């Protein structure tokens, strides 16, 4: 895997910069600092900013949901801000790389791609119910095989604020506002027969493929050769596609973020047919990246505006409708190394 700007290197640069105080700086370091300052001053503020998102469920609804956020940023920054929706995360990274998008809401691997390929800066990390991490959920239509106990009813709240009841087993049941840390119940994967069909989301999704694939490897299961993988997220269907595939019997088990059942729209009876039996290890949450070509002060203004928006009643409602975000916090770049190690384990390139 090629890393044009590895995160470890970013920490090294930060440490060097912190050590170079003005009184003791060498001519070469002073020149470098001066050059960096000049580059920041020379960066131009674009006439318009484009903020990009990728649908986790219904793309048309996402277009509507992001408009209030774009309007807020327009007022807060004094620059017209337009929202755009791309088919997938790779498309959004490419848009940032080519200057067609300046701000991107991206999952963990997408943030790494934006750093490496688009020279982007990660400015914020999402929080949900006070947690900066999330996990893959493993689910099945065959609880007799993968549940060590009787499935229990578990209440969730869907994006419309309505309570819905699903089935969970192996200790994965929880209150809607709780975020138990994984891994939980993964021993159930020992029952997976070779050649079984598994519904993933897409290969760039941390919770929809990268981390569950490493879980399979840790269980001695090759996620390519030992099972029959299908990618339900192709074409922007996203995580609900994996839920639907399991519900309809197209796959024996599936993976998604927790809990994608609440955003799955299908004629299939998800509440009765899809049972969550395990949670994967914790993954750093998605976040916000901005083009490295933007002036430093504008990058900070964008971060400040988004954090302030999340603290308003309207902003909290909009961000919840977009990605179930409850707050923004400073990015945990070190945690993103977990994702880089995972993709390295899988042999990803690019």
C-alpha positions in Angstrom: 0.0 0.0 0.0 1.4 3.4 -1.0 1.3 6.1 1.6 2.1 9.5 0.3 1.4 11.1 3.7 1.4 8.4 6.4 -0.2 9.4 9.6 2.9 8.3 11.6 4.9 10.8 9.5 2.4 13.5 10.4 3.1 12.9 14.1 6.8 13.1 13.5 6.4 16.4 11.7 4.2 17.7 14.6 6.8 16.7 17.2 9.6 18.4 15.3 7.6 21.5 14.8 6.8 21.7 18.5 10.4 21.3 19.4 11.5 24.2 17.1 10.8 27.2 19.3 11.7 30.6 17.8 14.6 31.4 20.2 16.4 28.2 19.4 15.5 27.6 15.8 18.2 26.9 13.3 18.5 28.8 10.0 17.1 25.9 8.1 14.2 25.3 10.4 13.4 29.0 10.5 13.4 29.0 6.7 11.1 26.0 6.6 8.7 27.7 9.0 8.8 30.8 7.0 8.1 28.9 3.8 5.1 27.1 5.4 3.7 30.4 6.6 4.1 31.9 3.2 2.4 28.9 1.6 -0.6 29.2 4.0 -0.9 32.9 3.3 -0.7 32.2 -0.5 -3.5 29.7 -0.3 -6.6 31.2 -2.0 -10.1 31.2 -0.6 -12.3 29.6 -3.2 -15.4 31.5 -4.5 -17.5 28.5 -3.4 -17.1 25.5 -1.2 -18.5 22.1 -1.9 -19.1 19.6 1.0 -19.5 16.0 0.0 -21.4 13.1 1.5 -22.0 9.4 0.7 -25.4 7.8 1.3 -25.6 5.2 4.0 -29.2 4.4 2.9 -31.4 6.6 0.6 -29.4 9.0 -1.5 -32.4 11.2 -2.4 -33.2 11.8 1.2 -29.6 12.6 2.0 -29.6 15.4 -0.6 -32.5 17.0 1.2 -31.0 16.4 4.7 -27.7 18.1 3.9 -29.2 21.3 2.6 -29.7 23.0 6.0 -26.1 22.2 6.9 -24.9 23.8 3.6 -27.0 26.9 4.3 -25.6 27.2 7.8 -22.0 27.0 6.6 -22.8 29.6 4.0 -23.9 32.0 6.6 -21.1 31.1 9.1 -18.2 31.3 6.6 -19.5 34.0 4.4 -18.8 31.8 1.4 -21.4 30.0 -0.7 -21.4 26.3 0.3 -23.0 23.6 -1.8 -23.7 20.1 -0.8 -23.1 17.1 -3.1 -23.7 13.4 -2.8 -21.4 10.9 -4.5 -22.1 7.2 -5.2 -19.3 5.9 -2.9 -16.4 7.0 -0.7 -13.8 6.5 -3.5 -15.8 9.0 -5.6 -15.8 11.6 -2.9 -12.0 11.2 -2.3 -11.5 11.6 -6.1 -13.7 14.7 -6.0 -11.5 16.2 -3.3 -8.3 15.2 -5.2 -9.5 17.0 -8.3 -10.8 20.1 -6.5 -14.5 19.3 -7.1 -15.1 19.0 -3.4 -13.4 20.9 -0.6 -15.0 19.2 2.5 -15.7 15.5 2.8 -17.7 13.5 5.4 -15.8 10.2 5.2 -15.5 6.9 7.0 -12.2 5.8 8.6 -10.6 4.3 5.5 -12.0 7.2 3.4 -10.2 9.6 5.7 -6.9 7.7 5.1 -7.5 7.8 1.4 -8.2 11.5 1.5 -4.9 12.0 3.4 -2.9 9.8 1.1 -4.4 10.6 -2.2 -6.0 14.1 -1.9 -3.5 15.7 0.4 -6.4 16.4 2.8 -6.4 17.3 6.5 -8.7 15.6 9.0 -10.2 18.3 11.1 -13.0 16.6 13.1 -14.2 13.2 14.3 -17.8 12.3 14.8 -19.3 11.2 18.1 -22.4 9.2 18.8 -23.9 9.1 22.3 -20.5 10.3 23.7 -18.5 7.6 21.9 -15.8 8.2 19.3 -15.8 4.5 18.2 -18.2 2.1 16.7 -18.2 -1.5 15.5 -19.4 -4.0 12.9 -22.5 -6.0 13.7 -22.8 -9.6 12.5 -26.2 -10.8 11.8 -27.9 -13.9 10.4 -31.2 -15.5 9.3 -30.2 -18.8 11.1 -30.2 -18.1 14.8 -30.2 -21.8 15.6 -26.7 -22.0 14.2 -25.2 -18.8 15.4 -27.0 -18.0 18.7 -25.9 -19.7 21.9 -29.1 -18.5 23.6 -32.6 -17.6 22.7 -32.9 -14.3 20.7 -34.5 -11.5 22.7 -36.4 -8.5 21.5 -34.4 -5.3 21.4 -35.9 -1.9 20.9 -34.2 0.7 18.6 -35.2 4.1 17.3 -35.3 4.7 13.6 -34.4 8.0 11.8 -38.1 9.1 12.1 -37.9 8.8 15.9 -40.1 5.7 15.9 -39.4 2.7 18.2 -38.8 -0.5 16.3 -38.2 -4.0 17.7 -35.5 -6.3 16.4 -33.9 -9.6 17.6 -30.5 -10.0 19.2 -28.6 -12.8 20.8 -25.2 -13.7 22.4 -25.3 -10.6 24.7 -25.6 -8.1 21.9 -28.9 -6.6 23.1 -28.7 -3.1 24.5 -30.7 0.1 25.1 -30.9 2.4 22.2 -28.7 5.0 23.8 -26.1 2.6 24.9 -23.0 1.8 22.8 -21.4 -1.4 24.2 -17.8 -2.0 23.1 -17.0 -5.0 20.9 -15.9 -7.6 20.4 -18.9 -9.6 21.5 -20.2 -13.0 20.4 -17.6 -13.6 17.7 -17.1 -17.3 18.8 -20.3 -17.9 17.0 -18.4 -17.6 13.7 -16.8 -21.0 14.5 -20.1 -22.5 13.2 -19.6 -20.9 9.8 -19.4 -23.7 7.1 -16.9 -23.3 4.3 -18.5 -21.9 1.2 -21.2 -20.0 3.0 -22.4 -16.8 1.5 -21.6 -13.7 3.5 -23.0 -10.2 2.6 -20.5 -7.4 3.0 -21.1 -3.8 2.0 -18.1 -2.7 -0.1 -14.4 -3.2 0.2 -13.6 0.4 1.3 -16.1 0.2 4.2 -14.4 -0.2 7.6 -17.4 -1.8 9.3 -18.8 -3.3 6.1 -15.7 -5.2 5.0 -12.3 -4.2 6.3 -12.7 -5.0 10.0 -15.0 -8.0 9.6 -12.6 -9.4 7.0 -9.8 -9.2 9.6 -12.1 -10.9 12.1 -12.6 -13.8 9.7 -8.8 -14.0 9.2 -8.3 -14.1 13.0 -10.8 -17.0 13.1 -8.8 -18.9 10.4 -11.3 -18.1 7.6 -10.1 -16.5 4.4 -12.7 -13.9 3.5 -12.2 -14.6 -0.2 -11.3 -18.3 -0.6 -13.2 -19.9 2.3 -16.6 -18.2 2.0 -18.7 -16.8 -0.8 -18.6 -13.0 -0.4 -21.2 -10.8 -2.0 -21.0 -7.0 -1.9 -24.5 -5.6 -1.3 -23.3 -2.0 -1.2 -22.4 -1.8 -4.9 -24.4 1.0 -6.6 -24.8 3.0 -3.4 -27.2 0.7 -1.7 -24.9 0.7 1.3 -25.3 -1.1 4.6 -29.1 -1.7 4.3 -28.3 -3.8 1.3 -26.4 -6.3 3.4 -29.3 -6.5 5.9 -31.8 -7.0 3.1 -29.6 -9.8 1.5 -29.6 -11.7 4.7 -33.3 -11.1 5.3 -34.2 -12.5 1.8 -31.9 -15.5 2.2 -29.3 -14.4 -0.4 -26.7 -14.7 2.3 -26.4 -16.7 5.5 -24.8 -14.0 7.5 -24.0 -10.3 6.9 -22.2 -7.3 8.3 -22.9 -3.6 8.7 -22.6 -0.8 11.1 -24.6 -1.0 14.3 -27.6 -0.8 13.8 -28.3 -0.7 10.0 -31.6 -2.5 10.5 -33.1 0.8 11.6 -32.4 2.4 8.1 -33.3 -0.6 6.0 -36.3 -0.2 3.8 -37.5 -3.5 2.3 -40.6 -5.6 2.0 -38.8 -8.4 3.8 -39.6 -8.8 7.5 -36.3 -7.6 9.0 -37.6 -7.5 12.5 -38.4 -11.3 12.5 -35.7 -12.6 10.1 -32.5 -10.8 10.9 -30.8 -11.6 14.2 -27.7 -9.8 15.4 -25.3 -12.3 17.1 -22.0 -10.5 17.3 -20.1 -7.2 17.4 -16.6 -6.7 16.0 -13.7 -4.8 17.6 -14.0 -1.0 18.0 -13.3 1.2 15.0 -12.6 5.0 15.1 -15.6 6.9 14.0 -16.0 8.7 10.7 -15.0 12.3 10.4 -14.5 15.5 8.4 -11.6 16.1 6.0 -10.9 19.3 4.2 -8.7 20.1 1.2 -5.1 20.8 2.2 -5.2 23.7 -0.3 -7.5 25.7 1.8 -5.9 28.4 4.0 -5.3 27.2 7.6 -7.6 29.9 9.0 -10.4 28.8 6.8 -9.9 25.1 7.8 -10.2 26.2 11.4 -13.3 28.3 10.7 -14.9 25.2 9.0 -14.1 23.1 12.0 -15.4 25.7 14.5 -18.6 26.2 12.5 -19.4 22.5 12.3 -18.8 22.0 16.0 -21.0 25.0 16.8 -23.7 23.7 14.5 -23.8 20.3 16.3 -24.4 22.2 19.6 -27.6 23.8 18.2 -31.0 22.2 18.4 -31.5 22.4 14.6 -27.9 21.2 13.9 -28.2 18.3 16.2 -31.4 17.2 14.4 -29.9 17.6 11.0 -26.6 15.8 11.8 -28.7 13.0 13.4 -30.7 12.7 10.2 -27.6 12.6 8.0 -25.3 10.1 9.8 -26.8 9.8 13.4 -24.0 12.2 14.6 -24.5 13.6 18.0 -21.4 15.8 18.3 -18.0 16.6 16.7 -14.7 16.4 18.5 -11.0 16.8 17.7 -9.8 14.0 15.4 -8.0 11.0 16.9 -5.3 10.5 14.2 -3.6 7.9 16.2 -6.7 5.7 16.3 -6.8 5.9 12.5 -3.6 3.8 12.5 -5.8 0.9 13.6 -7.5 1.2 10.2 -4.2 1.5 8.4 -3.0 -1.7 10.0 -6.2 -3.5 9.1 -6.0 -2.6 5.4 -2.3 -3.5 5.4 -3.3 -6.9 6.8 -5.7 -7.3 4.0 -3.0 -6.3 1.4 -4.8 -3.3 0.1 -3.0 -1.1 -2.4 -3.6 2.5 -3.3 
